[in-house]
Amino acid sequence: MDSTSPREITQWLQDWRNGDSAALDQLMPVVYRELRKIAKGYLKGERPDHTLQTTALIHEAYLRLIGQDFPEWQSRAHFFGISAQLMRQILVEHARSHGAAKRSGGQKIELDEAATFVQNDAADLVALDDALTTLAGFDARKSRIVELRYFGGLSVDETATVLEISVATVGREMRLAQAWLQREMSKS
């Protein structure tokens, strides 16, 4: 993310929850920078006529985050989890609104290339969202790892820090989630 410490972020979140608007002023530049990085990664390979631009994606996620009235942020992990969920929702809403709600005929998807995958086929993004929702129903942590990595743009180390688990656990859980998602998404 950036040089801001997890402790500072957690303190700003707690202060914001307690009504300190100055804490929001400290927090939002950090969040905005991270959203920009994520959005650029998702949209850099899009076709030139793609209607969702980086700035619009960032602003939509940013507005949804700050539009909440003193949310009950439990921790830094909770905050970045919500940020990843918002980015996922925006991308899926955009894909659905452009007539991409149908799956692409049993095509296998390599989740190792998730950023390219998201950029190239909106129907696949919708299918990924559906599969992640199903996965969350029986293994929330695996779903959250995928969400943080690919919709939140976090590295393996950052994901481990946010979820307070080991890097090895993130790797293991990610491999299992990828295998399950590939199988699920390859169904007709």
C-alpha positions in Angstrom: 0.0 0.0 0.0 2.1 3.0 1.2 4.3 3.9 4.1 1.4 4.6 6.4 1.5 2.1 9.2 -1.4 -0.3 10.0 -1.5 1.2 13.5 -2.1 4.7 12.1 -4.8 3.5 9.8 -6.6 1.7 12.6 -6.4 4.7 14.8 -7.8 7.0 12.1 -10.6 4.5 11.5 -11.4 4.5 15.2 -11.3 8.3 15.4 -13.5 8.6 12.4 -16.0 6.2 13.9 -16.0 8.4 17.0 -16.9 11.5 14.9 -13.5 13.0 14.3 -13.6 14.5 10.8 -9.9 15.3 10.9 -9.3 11.5 11.0 -11.2 11.1 7.8 -9.0 13.9 6.3 -5.9 11.8 7.2 -7.4 8.5 6.0 -8.9 9.4 2.7 -5.6 10.3 0.8 -4.3 6.9 1.8 -7.4 5.2 0.6 -7.6 7.3 -2.6 -4.1 6.4 -3.6 -4.8 2.7 -3.1 -8.0 2.8 -5.1 -6.2 4.6 -7.9 -3.5 1.9 -8.0 -6.2 -0.9 -8.0 -8.3 0.8 -10.7 -5.3 1.4 -13.0 -4.4 -2.2 -12.7 -7.9 -3.4 -13.6 -8.5 -1.0 -16.5 -5.1 -0.6 -18.2 -5.7 -3.3 -20.7 -9.3 -2.4 -21.5 -10.4 -1.7 -25.1 -10.2 2.0 -26.0 -14.0 2.5 -26.1 -14.6 1.0 -22.7 -17.1 3.2 -20.9 -15.7 2.9 -17.3 -12.6 5.0 -16.9 -10.1 4.8 -14.1 -11.1 8.1 -12.5 -14.8 7.2 -12.6 -14.1 3.9 -10.9 -11.9 5.5 -8.2 -14.5 8.2 -7.5 -17.4 5.8 -7.3 -15.5 3.6 -4.8 -14.3 6.7 -2.8 -17.8 8.2 -2.7 -19.3 4.9 -1.4 -16.6 4.7 1.3 -17.0 8.2 2.6 -20.8 8.2 2.1 -21.2 5.9 5.1 -22.2 7.7 8.3 -19.6 6.7 10.9 -19.4 3.1 10.0 -18.5 0.6 12.6 -15.0 -0.3 11.3 -13.8 -3.1 13.4 -10.2 -3.0 12.2 -7.9 -2.1 9.3 -8.7 -5.6 7.9 -12.4 -4.8 8.0 -11.9 -1.5 6.3 -9.8 -2.9 3.4 -12.2 -5.8 3.1 -15.0 -3.3 2.6 -12.9 -1.4 0.1 -12.3 -4.6 -1.9 -16.0 -5.4 -1.8 -16.9 -2.0 -3.1 -14.5 -2.2 -6.0 -15.9 -5.7 -6.8 -19.5 -4.4 -6.7 -18.7 -1.4 -8.9 -17.0 -3.6 -11.5 -19.7 -6.2 -11.5 -22.5 -3.6 -11.6 -20.8 -2.0 -14.6 -20.4 -5.4 -16.4 -24.0 -6.3 -15.7 -25.3 -3.0 -16.9 -23.6 -3.5 -20.2 -25.4 -6.8 -21.0 -22.7 -9.1 -19.9 -24.7 -11.2 -17.5 -24.4 -14.5 -19.5 -21.5 -16.9 -19.0 -19.2 -17.6 -21.8 -20.0 -21.2 -22.7 -17.9 -23.2 -20.4 -14.7 -21.4 -21.1 -11.9 -22.2 -18.6 -10.5 -19.3 -16.8 -7.0 -19.1 -15.3 -7.3 -17.1 -12.1 -3.5 -16.6 -12.0 -4.2 -14.0 -14.7 -7.2 -12.4 -12.9 -6.4 -8.8 -13.8 -6.3 -9.7 -17.5 -9.3 -11.9 -17.1 -11.3 -9.1 -15.6 -10.3 -6.7 -18.3 -11.0 -8.9 -21.3 -14.5 -10.3 -20.7 -17.2 -8.7 -18.6 -19.2 -11.9 -18.7 -16.4 -13.7 -17.0 -16.3 -11.0 -14.3 -19.9 -11.6 -13.6 -19.3 -15.4 -13.5 -16.4 -14.8 -11.1 -18.6 -12.7 -8.9 -21.2 -15.4 -8.8 -18.7 -18.1 -8.1 -17.1 -16.1 -5.3 -20.5 -15.6 -3.7 -21.1 -19.3 -3.8 -17.6 -19.9 -2.3 -18.2 -17.4 0.5 -21.3 -19.5 1.4 -19.1 -22.3 2.6 -15.6 -20.9 3.0 -15.6 -17.2 3.7 -11.9 -16.9 4.2 -11.0 -18.3 0.8 -13.5 -16.0 -0.8 -12.1 -13.1 1.1 -8.5 -13.9 0.1 -9.5 -13.9 -3.6 -11.4 -10.7 -3.2 -8.5 -8.9 -1.4 -6.0 -10.2 -3.9 -7.9 -9.5 -7.2 -10.5 -6.9 -6.4 -8.6 -5.2 -3.6 -5.3 -5.3 -5.4 -3.3 -6.5 -2.3 -0.2 -8.5 -2.5 0.2 -11.9 -0.7 2.0 -10.2 2.1 -0.6 -7.4 2.5 -3.4 -10.0 2.4 -1.7 -12.0 5.2 -1.3 -8.8 7.2 -4.9 -7.7 6.7 -6.4 -11.1 7.6 -3.9 -11.7 10.3 -2.8 -15.1 8.9 0.5 -16.3 7.6 1.8 -15.8 4.1 1.9 -19.6 3.7 -1.8 -19.8 4.7 -2.7 -17.2 2.1 -0.8 -19.1 -0.6 -2.4 -22.5 0.4 -5.9 -21.1 0.6 -5.5 -19.1 -2.6 -4.4 -22.3 -4.5 -7.4 -24.2 -3.2 -9.8 -21.3 -4.0 -8.3 -21.0 -7.5 -8.8 -24.7 -8.1 -12.4 -24.6 -6.9 -13.2 -21.4 -8.8 -11.7 -22.8 -12.0 -13.8 -25.9 -11.7 -17.0 -23.9 -10.9 -16.5 -21.4 -13.7 -15.8 -24.1 -16.3 -19.3 -25.6 -15.8 -21.7 -24.8 -18.6 
